[in-house]
Amino acid sequence: MVATALTAEDELHWLALRMVQGLGTRRTGQLLERFPGPQAIFRASIAELEGAGLPGALARSIASGISFDDAADQHQKVRDAGAALIPLRDARYPEALRRIYDPPPLLYARGDARLLQSISIAVVGTRRPTPYGLAAAEKLSGDLARAGATIVSGMARGIDTAAHKAAFAASGSTIAVLGCGVDIVYPSENKKLAAEIAAKGLIISEFPMGSVAFPQNFPIRNRIVSGLSAGLLVVEGAEYSGSAITARLAMDQGREVFAVPGNITSRMSWGPNLLIKQGAKLVQDWNDIVVDLPHMAQRRLIDEGRQRLLNQGIGSEPKTLGESSVPDPASHLSEPQQRVARRTLAALKTDSAIHLDALTEQLDGCSPSEIIAALFELEILGLVRQLPGRNFVKVW
């Protein structure tokens, strides 16, 4: 493995190898087992390349060096984006990912590449989560991040986005694995989140710079999500969803698979409930995940979590906030306004949304304007979240 920084020539050769048309992940891996590195591959004769198992046309394509034109263009894009290249032979390449059946020969990275050496837990789920799913993803991701785990997900809508944001809210770390180039934001509404991850976490992809998010890319990238991680947590998803595919990949890779149980009447619960029936560990809190991780991962998490608590001066976990534990929703509110805020918070649920009209009917003696004001204050404090359509849930 390369222990020092790659030279520009090294990077160009790795990129040229990546840009060879028709040379897939498995064949690239076979070549790297046969030759010392990309430079040796491009110096090899056509006969030597064919002897390594390549078809004649592919051997001639490599020997011609035609892919170096695309590599030079990629190299400039990498520099323009402030990205880095992490090839399979590099010391920064995560060992867990290197050991899977088809590790990507080259990773493009934006952010803190040191996170690739951390203990990671993947959190995946549906793009259309229920309030219960969002609450579970946020709670578990935040608690795992506080414990020292790096949260890995795909920066998709829904559960992925909630997991990344919860990691940052807990002052933790997160890695986003993209199904497009690291210079492309997908979905577009996550532009701000992508910038935050690039600045404080890590964005990686095996797809070249400028690659758009084709649907077929996502099942391919899912093996990296699971391959990076010591365990995979599925929060919500249909029976044949992307998260179910990722769970099967995790099982094939020998990773621990965990699932949050859900309402049996909800389609979004079919995936995790089926995984539990098939042997996945049922998860109610973050400890359920940590106790089933490999021993070395547990040891590192315990040590790192203890150090984080000492550094931050945190003595215990925050208590669940309810009506009796909200002393002053806002110091400038009058006592009657505080009573409305307490009643409003007590009427909300974490696992199902309540429409504003229904909430108004439920809170006898409170005017709509008082309830709206209370919701506004509670949302500022992070105790309540507004969902589309004037629906509200309590933050778990």
C-alpha positions as CSV (number, residue, x, y, z in Angstrom):
1,M,0.0,0.0,0.0
2,V,1.1,3.6,-0.7
3,A,1.8,5.4,2.5
4,T,2.7,8.7,1.0
5,A,0.8,11.2,-1.0
6,L,0.2,10.3,-4.6
7,T,2.2,12.2,-7.3
8,A,0.4,13.8,-10.2
9,E,1.7,11.1,-12.4
10,D,0.3,8.4,-10.0
11,E,-3.1,10.1,-10.0
12,L,-3.2,10.4,-13.8
13,H,-2.4,6.6,-14.2
14,W,-5.1,5.6,-11.7
15,L,-7.6,7.9,-13.5
16,A,-6.6,6.5,-16.9
17,L,-7.2,3.0,-15.6
18,R,-10.6,4.0,-14.3
19,M,-11.5,5.6,-17.6
20,V,-10.8,2.5,-19.8
21,Q,-14.1,1.7,-21.5
22,G,-15.3,-1.8,-20.8
23,L,-12.9,-2.4,-17.9
24,G,-15.1,-3.2,-14.9
25,T,-14.4,-3.4,-11.3
26,R,-13.7,-7.1,-11.2
27,R,-11.3,-7.0,-14.2
28,T,-9.5,-4.0,-12.8
29,G,-9.1,-5.9,-9.5
30,Q,-7.7,-8.9,-11.4
31,L,-5.2,-6.7,-13.2
32,L,-4.1,-5.1,-9.9
33,E,-3.5,-8.6,-8.5
34,R,-1.3,-9.4,-11.5
35,F,0.6,-6.1,-11.9
36,P,2.3,-3.9,-9.3
37,G,0.1,-0.9,-10.2
38,P,-1.5,1.2,-13.0
39,Q,1.8,2.3,-14.5
40,A,2.9,-1.3,-14.9
41,I,-0.5,-2.1,-16.5
42,F,-0.1,0.6,-19.1
43,R,3.5,-0.4,-19.8
44,A,2.5,-4.1,-20.3
45,S,2.3,-5.5,-23.9
46,I,-0.9,-6.6,-25.5
47,A,0.2,-10.2,-25.0
48,E,0.8,-9.7,-21.3
49,L,-2.6,-8.1,-20.9
50,E,-4.3,-10.9,-22.8
51,G,-2.3,-13.4,-20.6
52,A,-3.9,-11.6,-17.6
53,G,-7.3,-12.7,-18.9
54,L,-8.4,-9.6,-20.9
55,P,-10.1,-9.9,-24.3
56,G,-8.0,-8.7,-27.2
57,A,-10.0,-5.5,-27.9
58,L,-9.7,-4.5,-24.3
59,A,-6.0,-5.2,-24.1
60,R,-5.4,-3.1,-27.2
61,S,-7.5,-0.3,-25.8
62,I,-5.3,-0.2,-22.7
63,A,-2.1,-0.5,-24.6
64,S,-3.1,2.4,-26.9
65,G,-3.3,4.8,-23.9
66,I,-6.4,6.4,-25.4
67,S,-8.0,6.7,-21.9
68,F,-5.3,9.3,-20.9
69,D,-7.2,12.0,-22.7
70,D,-10.2,11.5,-20.4
71,A,-7.9,11.1,-17.4
72,A,-6.4,14.5,-18.0
73,D,-9.8,16.0,-18.1
74,Q,-10.8,14.2,-14.9
75,H,-7.6,15.3,-13.2
76,Q,-8.4,18.9,-13.8
77,K,-12.0,18.5,-12.5
78,V,-10.7,16.8,-9.4
79,R,-8.4,19.8,-8.7
80,D,-11.1,22.3,-9.5
81,A,-13.5,20.6,-7.0
82,G,-10.9,20.4,-4.3
83,A,-11.3,16.6,-4.3
84,A,-8.8,13.8,-3.6
85,L,-8.2,10.4,-5.1
86,I,-7.9,7.4,-2.9
87,P,-6.9,4.3,-4.9
88,L,-7.2,0.7,-3.7
89,R,-3.5,0.5,-2.9
90,D,-3.5,3.7,-0.8
91,A,-3.1,3.5,3.0
92,R,-6.1,5.8,3.3
93,Y,-8.3,3.3,1.6
94,P,-10.6,1.7,4.3
95,E,-9.6,-1.9,5.1
96,A,-13.2,-3.1,5.5
97,L,-14.1,-2.0,2.0
98,R,-10.9,-3.4,0.5
99,R,-12.0,-6.9,1.7
100,I,-15.4,-7.0,-0.1
101,Y,-15.8,-9.1,-3.2
102,D,-15.6,-6.2,-5.6
103,P,-14.0,-3.1,-4.0
104,P,-14.0,0.0,-6.1
105,P,-10.4,0.5,-7.5
106,L,-10.6,4.2,-7.0
107,L,-12.5,6.5,-4.7
108,Y,-13.1,10.2,-5.3
109,A,-13.3,12.1,-2.0
110,R,-14.3,15.5,-0.8
111,G,-13.7,16.3,2.9
112,D,-11.9,14.6,5.7
113,A,-10.6,11.3,4.4
114,R,-9.5,10.3,7.9
115,L,-13.1,9.3,8.6
116,L,-12.5,6.3,6.3
117,Q,-10.6,4.8,9.2
118,S,-13.3,5.4,11.8
119,I,-15.9,2.9,13.1
120,S,-18.9,3.5,10.9
121,I,-22.5,2.5,11.1
122,A,-24.7,2.7,7.9
123,V,-28.2,4.1,8.3
124,V,-30.5,3.5,5.3
125,G,-34.2,3.7,4.6
126,T,-37.0,4.9,2.4
127,R,-37.1,8.3,0.6
128,R,-40.7,8.7,1.8
129,P,-40.5,8.1,5.5
130,T,-43.3,8.3,8.1
131,P,-43.0,10.7,11.0
132,Y,-42.1,7.5,13.1
133,G,-39.3,6.6,10.7
134,L,-37.8,10.1,10.7
135,A,-37.9,10.2,14.5
136,A,-36.3,6.8,14.8
137,A,-33.6,7.7,12.2
138,E,-32.8,10.9,14.0
139,K,-32.7,9.5,17.5
140,L,-30.6,6.4,16.7
141,S,-28.2,8.3,14.3
142,G,-27.7,11.0,16.9
143,D,-27.1,8.6,19.7
144,L,-24.7,6.5,17.7
145,A,-22.8,9.7,16.6
146,R,-22.5,10.8,20.3
147,A,-21.1,7.3,21.0
148,G,-18.3,8.0,18.5
149,A,-19.6,6.1,15.5
150,T,-19.4,7.7,12.0
151,I,-22.8,7.7,10.3
152,V,-22.7,6.4,6.7
153,S,-25.6,7.0,4.3
154,G,-26.4,7.9,0.7
155,M,-27.6,11.6,1.1
156,A,-30.9,10.6,-0.6
157,R,-34.2,12.2,0.5
158,G,-35.8,10.9,3.6
159,I,-34.0,8.6,6.0
160,D,-30.6,9.2,4.5
161,T,-30.9,13.0,4.9
162,A,-32.3,12.6,8.5
163,A,-29.3,10.4,9.4
164,H,-26.7,12.8,8.1
165,K,-28.3,15.8,9.8
166,A,-28.7,14.0,13.1
167,A,-25.0,13.1,13.1
168,F,-24.1,16.8,12.8
169,A,-26.7,17.8,15.4
170,A,-25.0,15.5,17.8
171,S,-21.6,17.0,16.9
172,G,-20.6,13.8,15.3
173,S,-19.2,12.7,11.9
174,T,-20.9,11.5,8.8
175,I,-19.9,10.1,5.4
176,A,-22.1,10.4,2.3
177,V,-21.7,7.8,-0.5
178,L,-23.0,9.1,-3.8
179,G,-24.4,7.5,-6.9
180,C,-22.9,10.3,-9.0
181,G,-19.8,12.3,-9.1
182,V,-18.6,14.0,-5.9
183,D,-19.0,17.4,-7.7
184,I,-22.7,16.7,-8.4
185,V,-25.4,17.4,-5.8
186,Y,-28.3,14.9,-5.9
187,P,-31.0,15.5,-4.9
188,S,-30.6,19.2,-5.6
189,E,-32.5,20.2,-2.5
190,N,-29.5,18.8,-0.5
191,K,-27.1,21.4,-1.8
192,K,-26.7,23.0,1.7
193,L,-26.3,19.6,3.3
194,A,-23.7,18.5,0.7
195,A,-21.6,21.6,1.4
196,E,-21.8,20.9,5.2
197,I,-20.7,17.3,4.7
198,A,-17.8,18.3,2.4
199,A,-16.7,20.9,5.1
200,K,-17.2,18.8,8.2
201,G,-17.6,15.2,7.1
202,L,-16.7,13.3,3.9
203,I,-18.3,12.7,0.5
204,I,-17.1,9.8,-1.6
205,S,-18.0,8.1,-4.8
206,E,-16.5,5.6,-7.3
207,F,-18.1,7.4,-10.2
208,P,-16.0,9.9,-12.2
209,M,-16.3,13.6,-11.8
210,G,-19.4,15.0,-13.6
211,S,-21.2,11.6,-13.6
212,V,-25.0,12.2,-13.2
213,A,-27.2,10.2,-10.9
214,F,-28.5,7.4,-13.2
215,P,-30.9,5.0,-11.5
216,Q,-28.6,2.0,-12.1
217,N,-25.8,3.7,-10.2
218,F,-27.6,3.4,-6.8
219,P,-27.6,-0.4,-6.4
220,I,-23.9,-0.2,-7.4
221,R,-23.0,2.4,-4.7
222,N,-24.9,0.5,-2.0
223,R,-22.2,-2.1,-1.7
224,I,-19.9,0.8,-0.6
225,V,-22.4,2.0,2.0
226,S,-22.5,-1.4,3.6
227,G,-18.8,-2.3,2.8
228,L,-17.5,0.8,4.7
229,S,-19.5,-0.1,7.8
230,A,-19.3,-2.4,10.8
231,G,-23.1,-2.7,10.8
232,L,-26.1,-1.6,8.8
233,L,-29.3,-0.2,10.3
234,V,-32.5,-0.3,8.2
235,V,-35.2,2.1,9.5
236,E,-38.0,2.0,7.0
237,G,-38.4,0.6,3.5
238,A,-40.6,-1.5,1.2
239,E,-39.9,-5.2,0.8
240,Y,-38.0,-4.7,-2.5
241,S,-36.5,-1.3,-1.8
242,G,-33.0,0.0,-2.1
243,S,-32.5,-0.4,1.6
244,A,-33.5,-4.1,1.3
245,I,-30.8,-4.5,-1.5
246,T,-28.3,-2.8,0.8
247,A,-29.2,-5.2,3.6
248,R,-28.6,-8.2,1.4
249,L,-25.3,-6.8,0.3
250,A,-24.3,-6.3,4.0
251,M,-25.2,-9.9,4.8
252,D,-23.1,-11.1,1.8
253,Q,-20.2,-9.0,3.1
254,G,-20.5,-10.5,6.6
255,R,-21.8,-7.3,8.2
256,E,-24.2,-7.1,11.1
257,V,-27.7,-6.1,10.0
258,F,-30.1,-4.3,12.3
259,A,-33.7,-3.1,11.8
260,V,-36.2,-0.8,13.5
261,P,-39.5,-2.7,13.8
262,G,-42.6,-0.9,12.4
263,N,-46.3,-0.9,12.2
264,I,-47.4,-4.1,10.4
265,T,-50.1,-2.1,8.5
266,S,-47.5,0.3,6.9
267,R,-45.8,-0.7,3.7
268,M,-42.7,1.2,4.9
269,S,-42.4,-1.4,7.6
270,W,-42.4,-4.5,5.4
271,G,-38.7,-4.2,4.7
272,P,-37.3,-4.0,8.2
273,N,-39.9,-6.3,9.7
274,L,-39.0,-9.0,7.1
275,L,-35.3,-8.5,7.9
276,I,-36.1,-9.2,11.5
277,K,-37.9,-12.4,10.6
278,Q,-34.9,-13.4,8.6
279,G,-32.5,-12.8,11.6
280,A,-31.7,-9.1,11.6
281,K,-31.3,-7.7,15.1
282,L,-34.4,-5.8,16.4
283,V,-33.3,-2.3,17.5
284,Q,-35.0,-0.2,20.1
285,D,-32.0,2.0,21.1
286,W,-28.4,2.5,20.1
287,N,-27.1,0.0,22.6
288,D,-28.8,-2.8,20.7
289,I,-26.5,-2.0,17.8
290,V,-23.2,-1.5,19.7
291,V,-23.5,-4.8,21.7
292,D,-23.6,-6.8,18.5
293,L,-20.7,-5.2,16.7
294,P,-17.4,-7.0,16.5
295,H,-15.4,-6.8,19.7
296,M,-12.7,-4.5,18.4
297,A,-15.3,-2.1,17.0
298,Q,-17.1,-2.1,20.4
299,R,-13.8,-1.4,22.2
300,R,-13.0,1.6,20.0
301,L,-16.5,3.0,20.3
302,I,-16.4,2.7,24.0
303,D,-13.1,4.4,24.3
304,E,-13.9,7.2,21.8
305,G,-17.4,7.8,23.2
306,R,-15.9,8.1,26.7
307,Q,-13.4,10.6,25.5
308,R,-16.0,12.6,23.7
309,L,-18.1,12.8,26.8
310,L,-15.1,14.0,28.9
311,N,-14.2,16.6,26.3
312,Q,-17.7,18.0,26.0
313,G,-18.4,17.8,29.7
314,I,-21.6,15.8,29.2
315,G,-22.5,13.7,32.2
316,S,-25.6,11.9,30.9
317,E,-28.0,11.6,27.9
318,P,-30.6,14.3,27.5
319,K,-33.9,13.4,29.0
320,T,-37.0,13.0,26.8
321,L,-38.8,16.3,26.9
322,G,-42.5,16.3,27.7
323,E,-45.1,18.5,29.3
324,S,-43.5,18.2,32.8
325,S,-39.9,18.8,31.6
326,V,-40.5,22.0,29.7
327,P,-39.9,24.7,32.3
328,D,-40.0,27.7,30.1
329,P,-40.5,27.2,26.3
330,A,-39.3,30.8,26.0
331,S,-38.3,33.1,28.8
332,H,-40.2,36.1,27.3
333,L,-43.5,34.3,27.3
334,S,-46.1,34.9,29.9
335,E,-47.3,32.1,32.2
336,P,-50.6,31.6,30.2
337,Q,-48.5,31.4,27.0
338,Q,-46.2,28.8,28.6
339,R,-49.2,26.7,29.7
340,V,-50.4,26.7,26.0
341,A,-47.0,25.6,24.9
342,R,-46.9,22.8,27.5
343,R,-50.4,21.6,26.5
344,T,-49.5,21.8,22.8
345,L,-46.3,19.8,23.3
346,A,-48.1,17.1,25.3
347,A,-50.8,16.8,22.6
348,L,-48.2,16.1,19.9
349,K,-46.7,12.6,19.1
350,T,-43.4,11.5,17.8
351,D,-44.7,8.7,15.6
352,S,-47.6,10.3,13.9
353,A,-48.3,13.8,12.6
354,I,-51.3,15.9,13.8
355,H,-52.8,18.5,11.5
356,L,-53.2,22.0,12.9
357,D,-57.0,21.9,12.6
358,A,-57.1,18.7,14.6
359,L,-54.7,20.1,17.2
360,T,-56.9,23.2,17.6
361,E,-60.0,21.0,18.2
362,Q,-58.1,18.9,20.7
363,L,-56.9,21.8,22.8
364,D,-60.1,23.2,24.3
365,G,-59.8,26.7,25.6
366,C,-56.8,27.6,23.4
367,S,-57.3,29.9,20.4
368,P,-55.8,29.0,17.0
369,S,-53.5,32.1,17.2
370,E,-52.2,30.9,20.7
371,I,-51.5,27.4,19.4
372,I,-49.7,28.7,16.3
373,A,-47.6,31.0,18.5
374,A,-46.8,28.0,20.8
375,L,-45.8,25.8,17.8
376,F,-43.5,28.5,16.5
377,E,-41.7,28.8,19.9
378,L,-41.5,25.0,20.2
379,E,-40.1,24.7,16.7
380,I,-37.4,27.2,17.4
381,L,-36.4,25.2,20.5
382,G,-36.2,22.1,18.4
383,L,-39.0,20.3,20.3
384,V,-41.4,20.3,17.4
385,R,-41.1,19.9,13.6
386,Q,-43.5,21.1,11.0
387,L,-44.2,18.7,8.1
388,P,-45.8,19.6,4.8
389,G,-49.5,20.4,4.8
390,R,-49.5,22.1,8.2
391,N,-48.9,18.9,10.1
392,F,-46.8,18.7,13.2
393,V,-44.8,16.1,15.2
394,K,-42.9,16.1,18.5
395,V,-39.2,15.6,18.1
396,W,-38.1,12.4,19.8
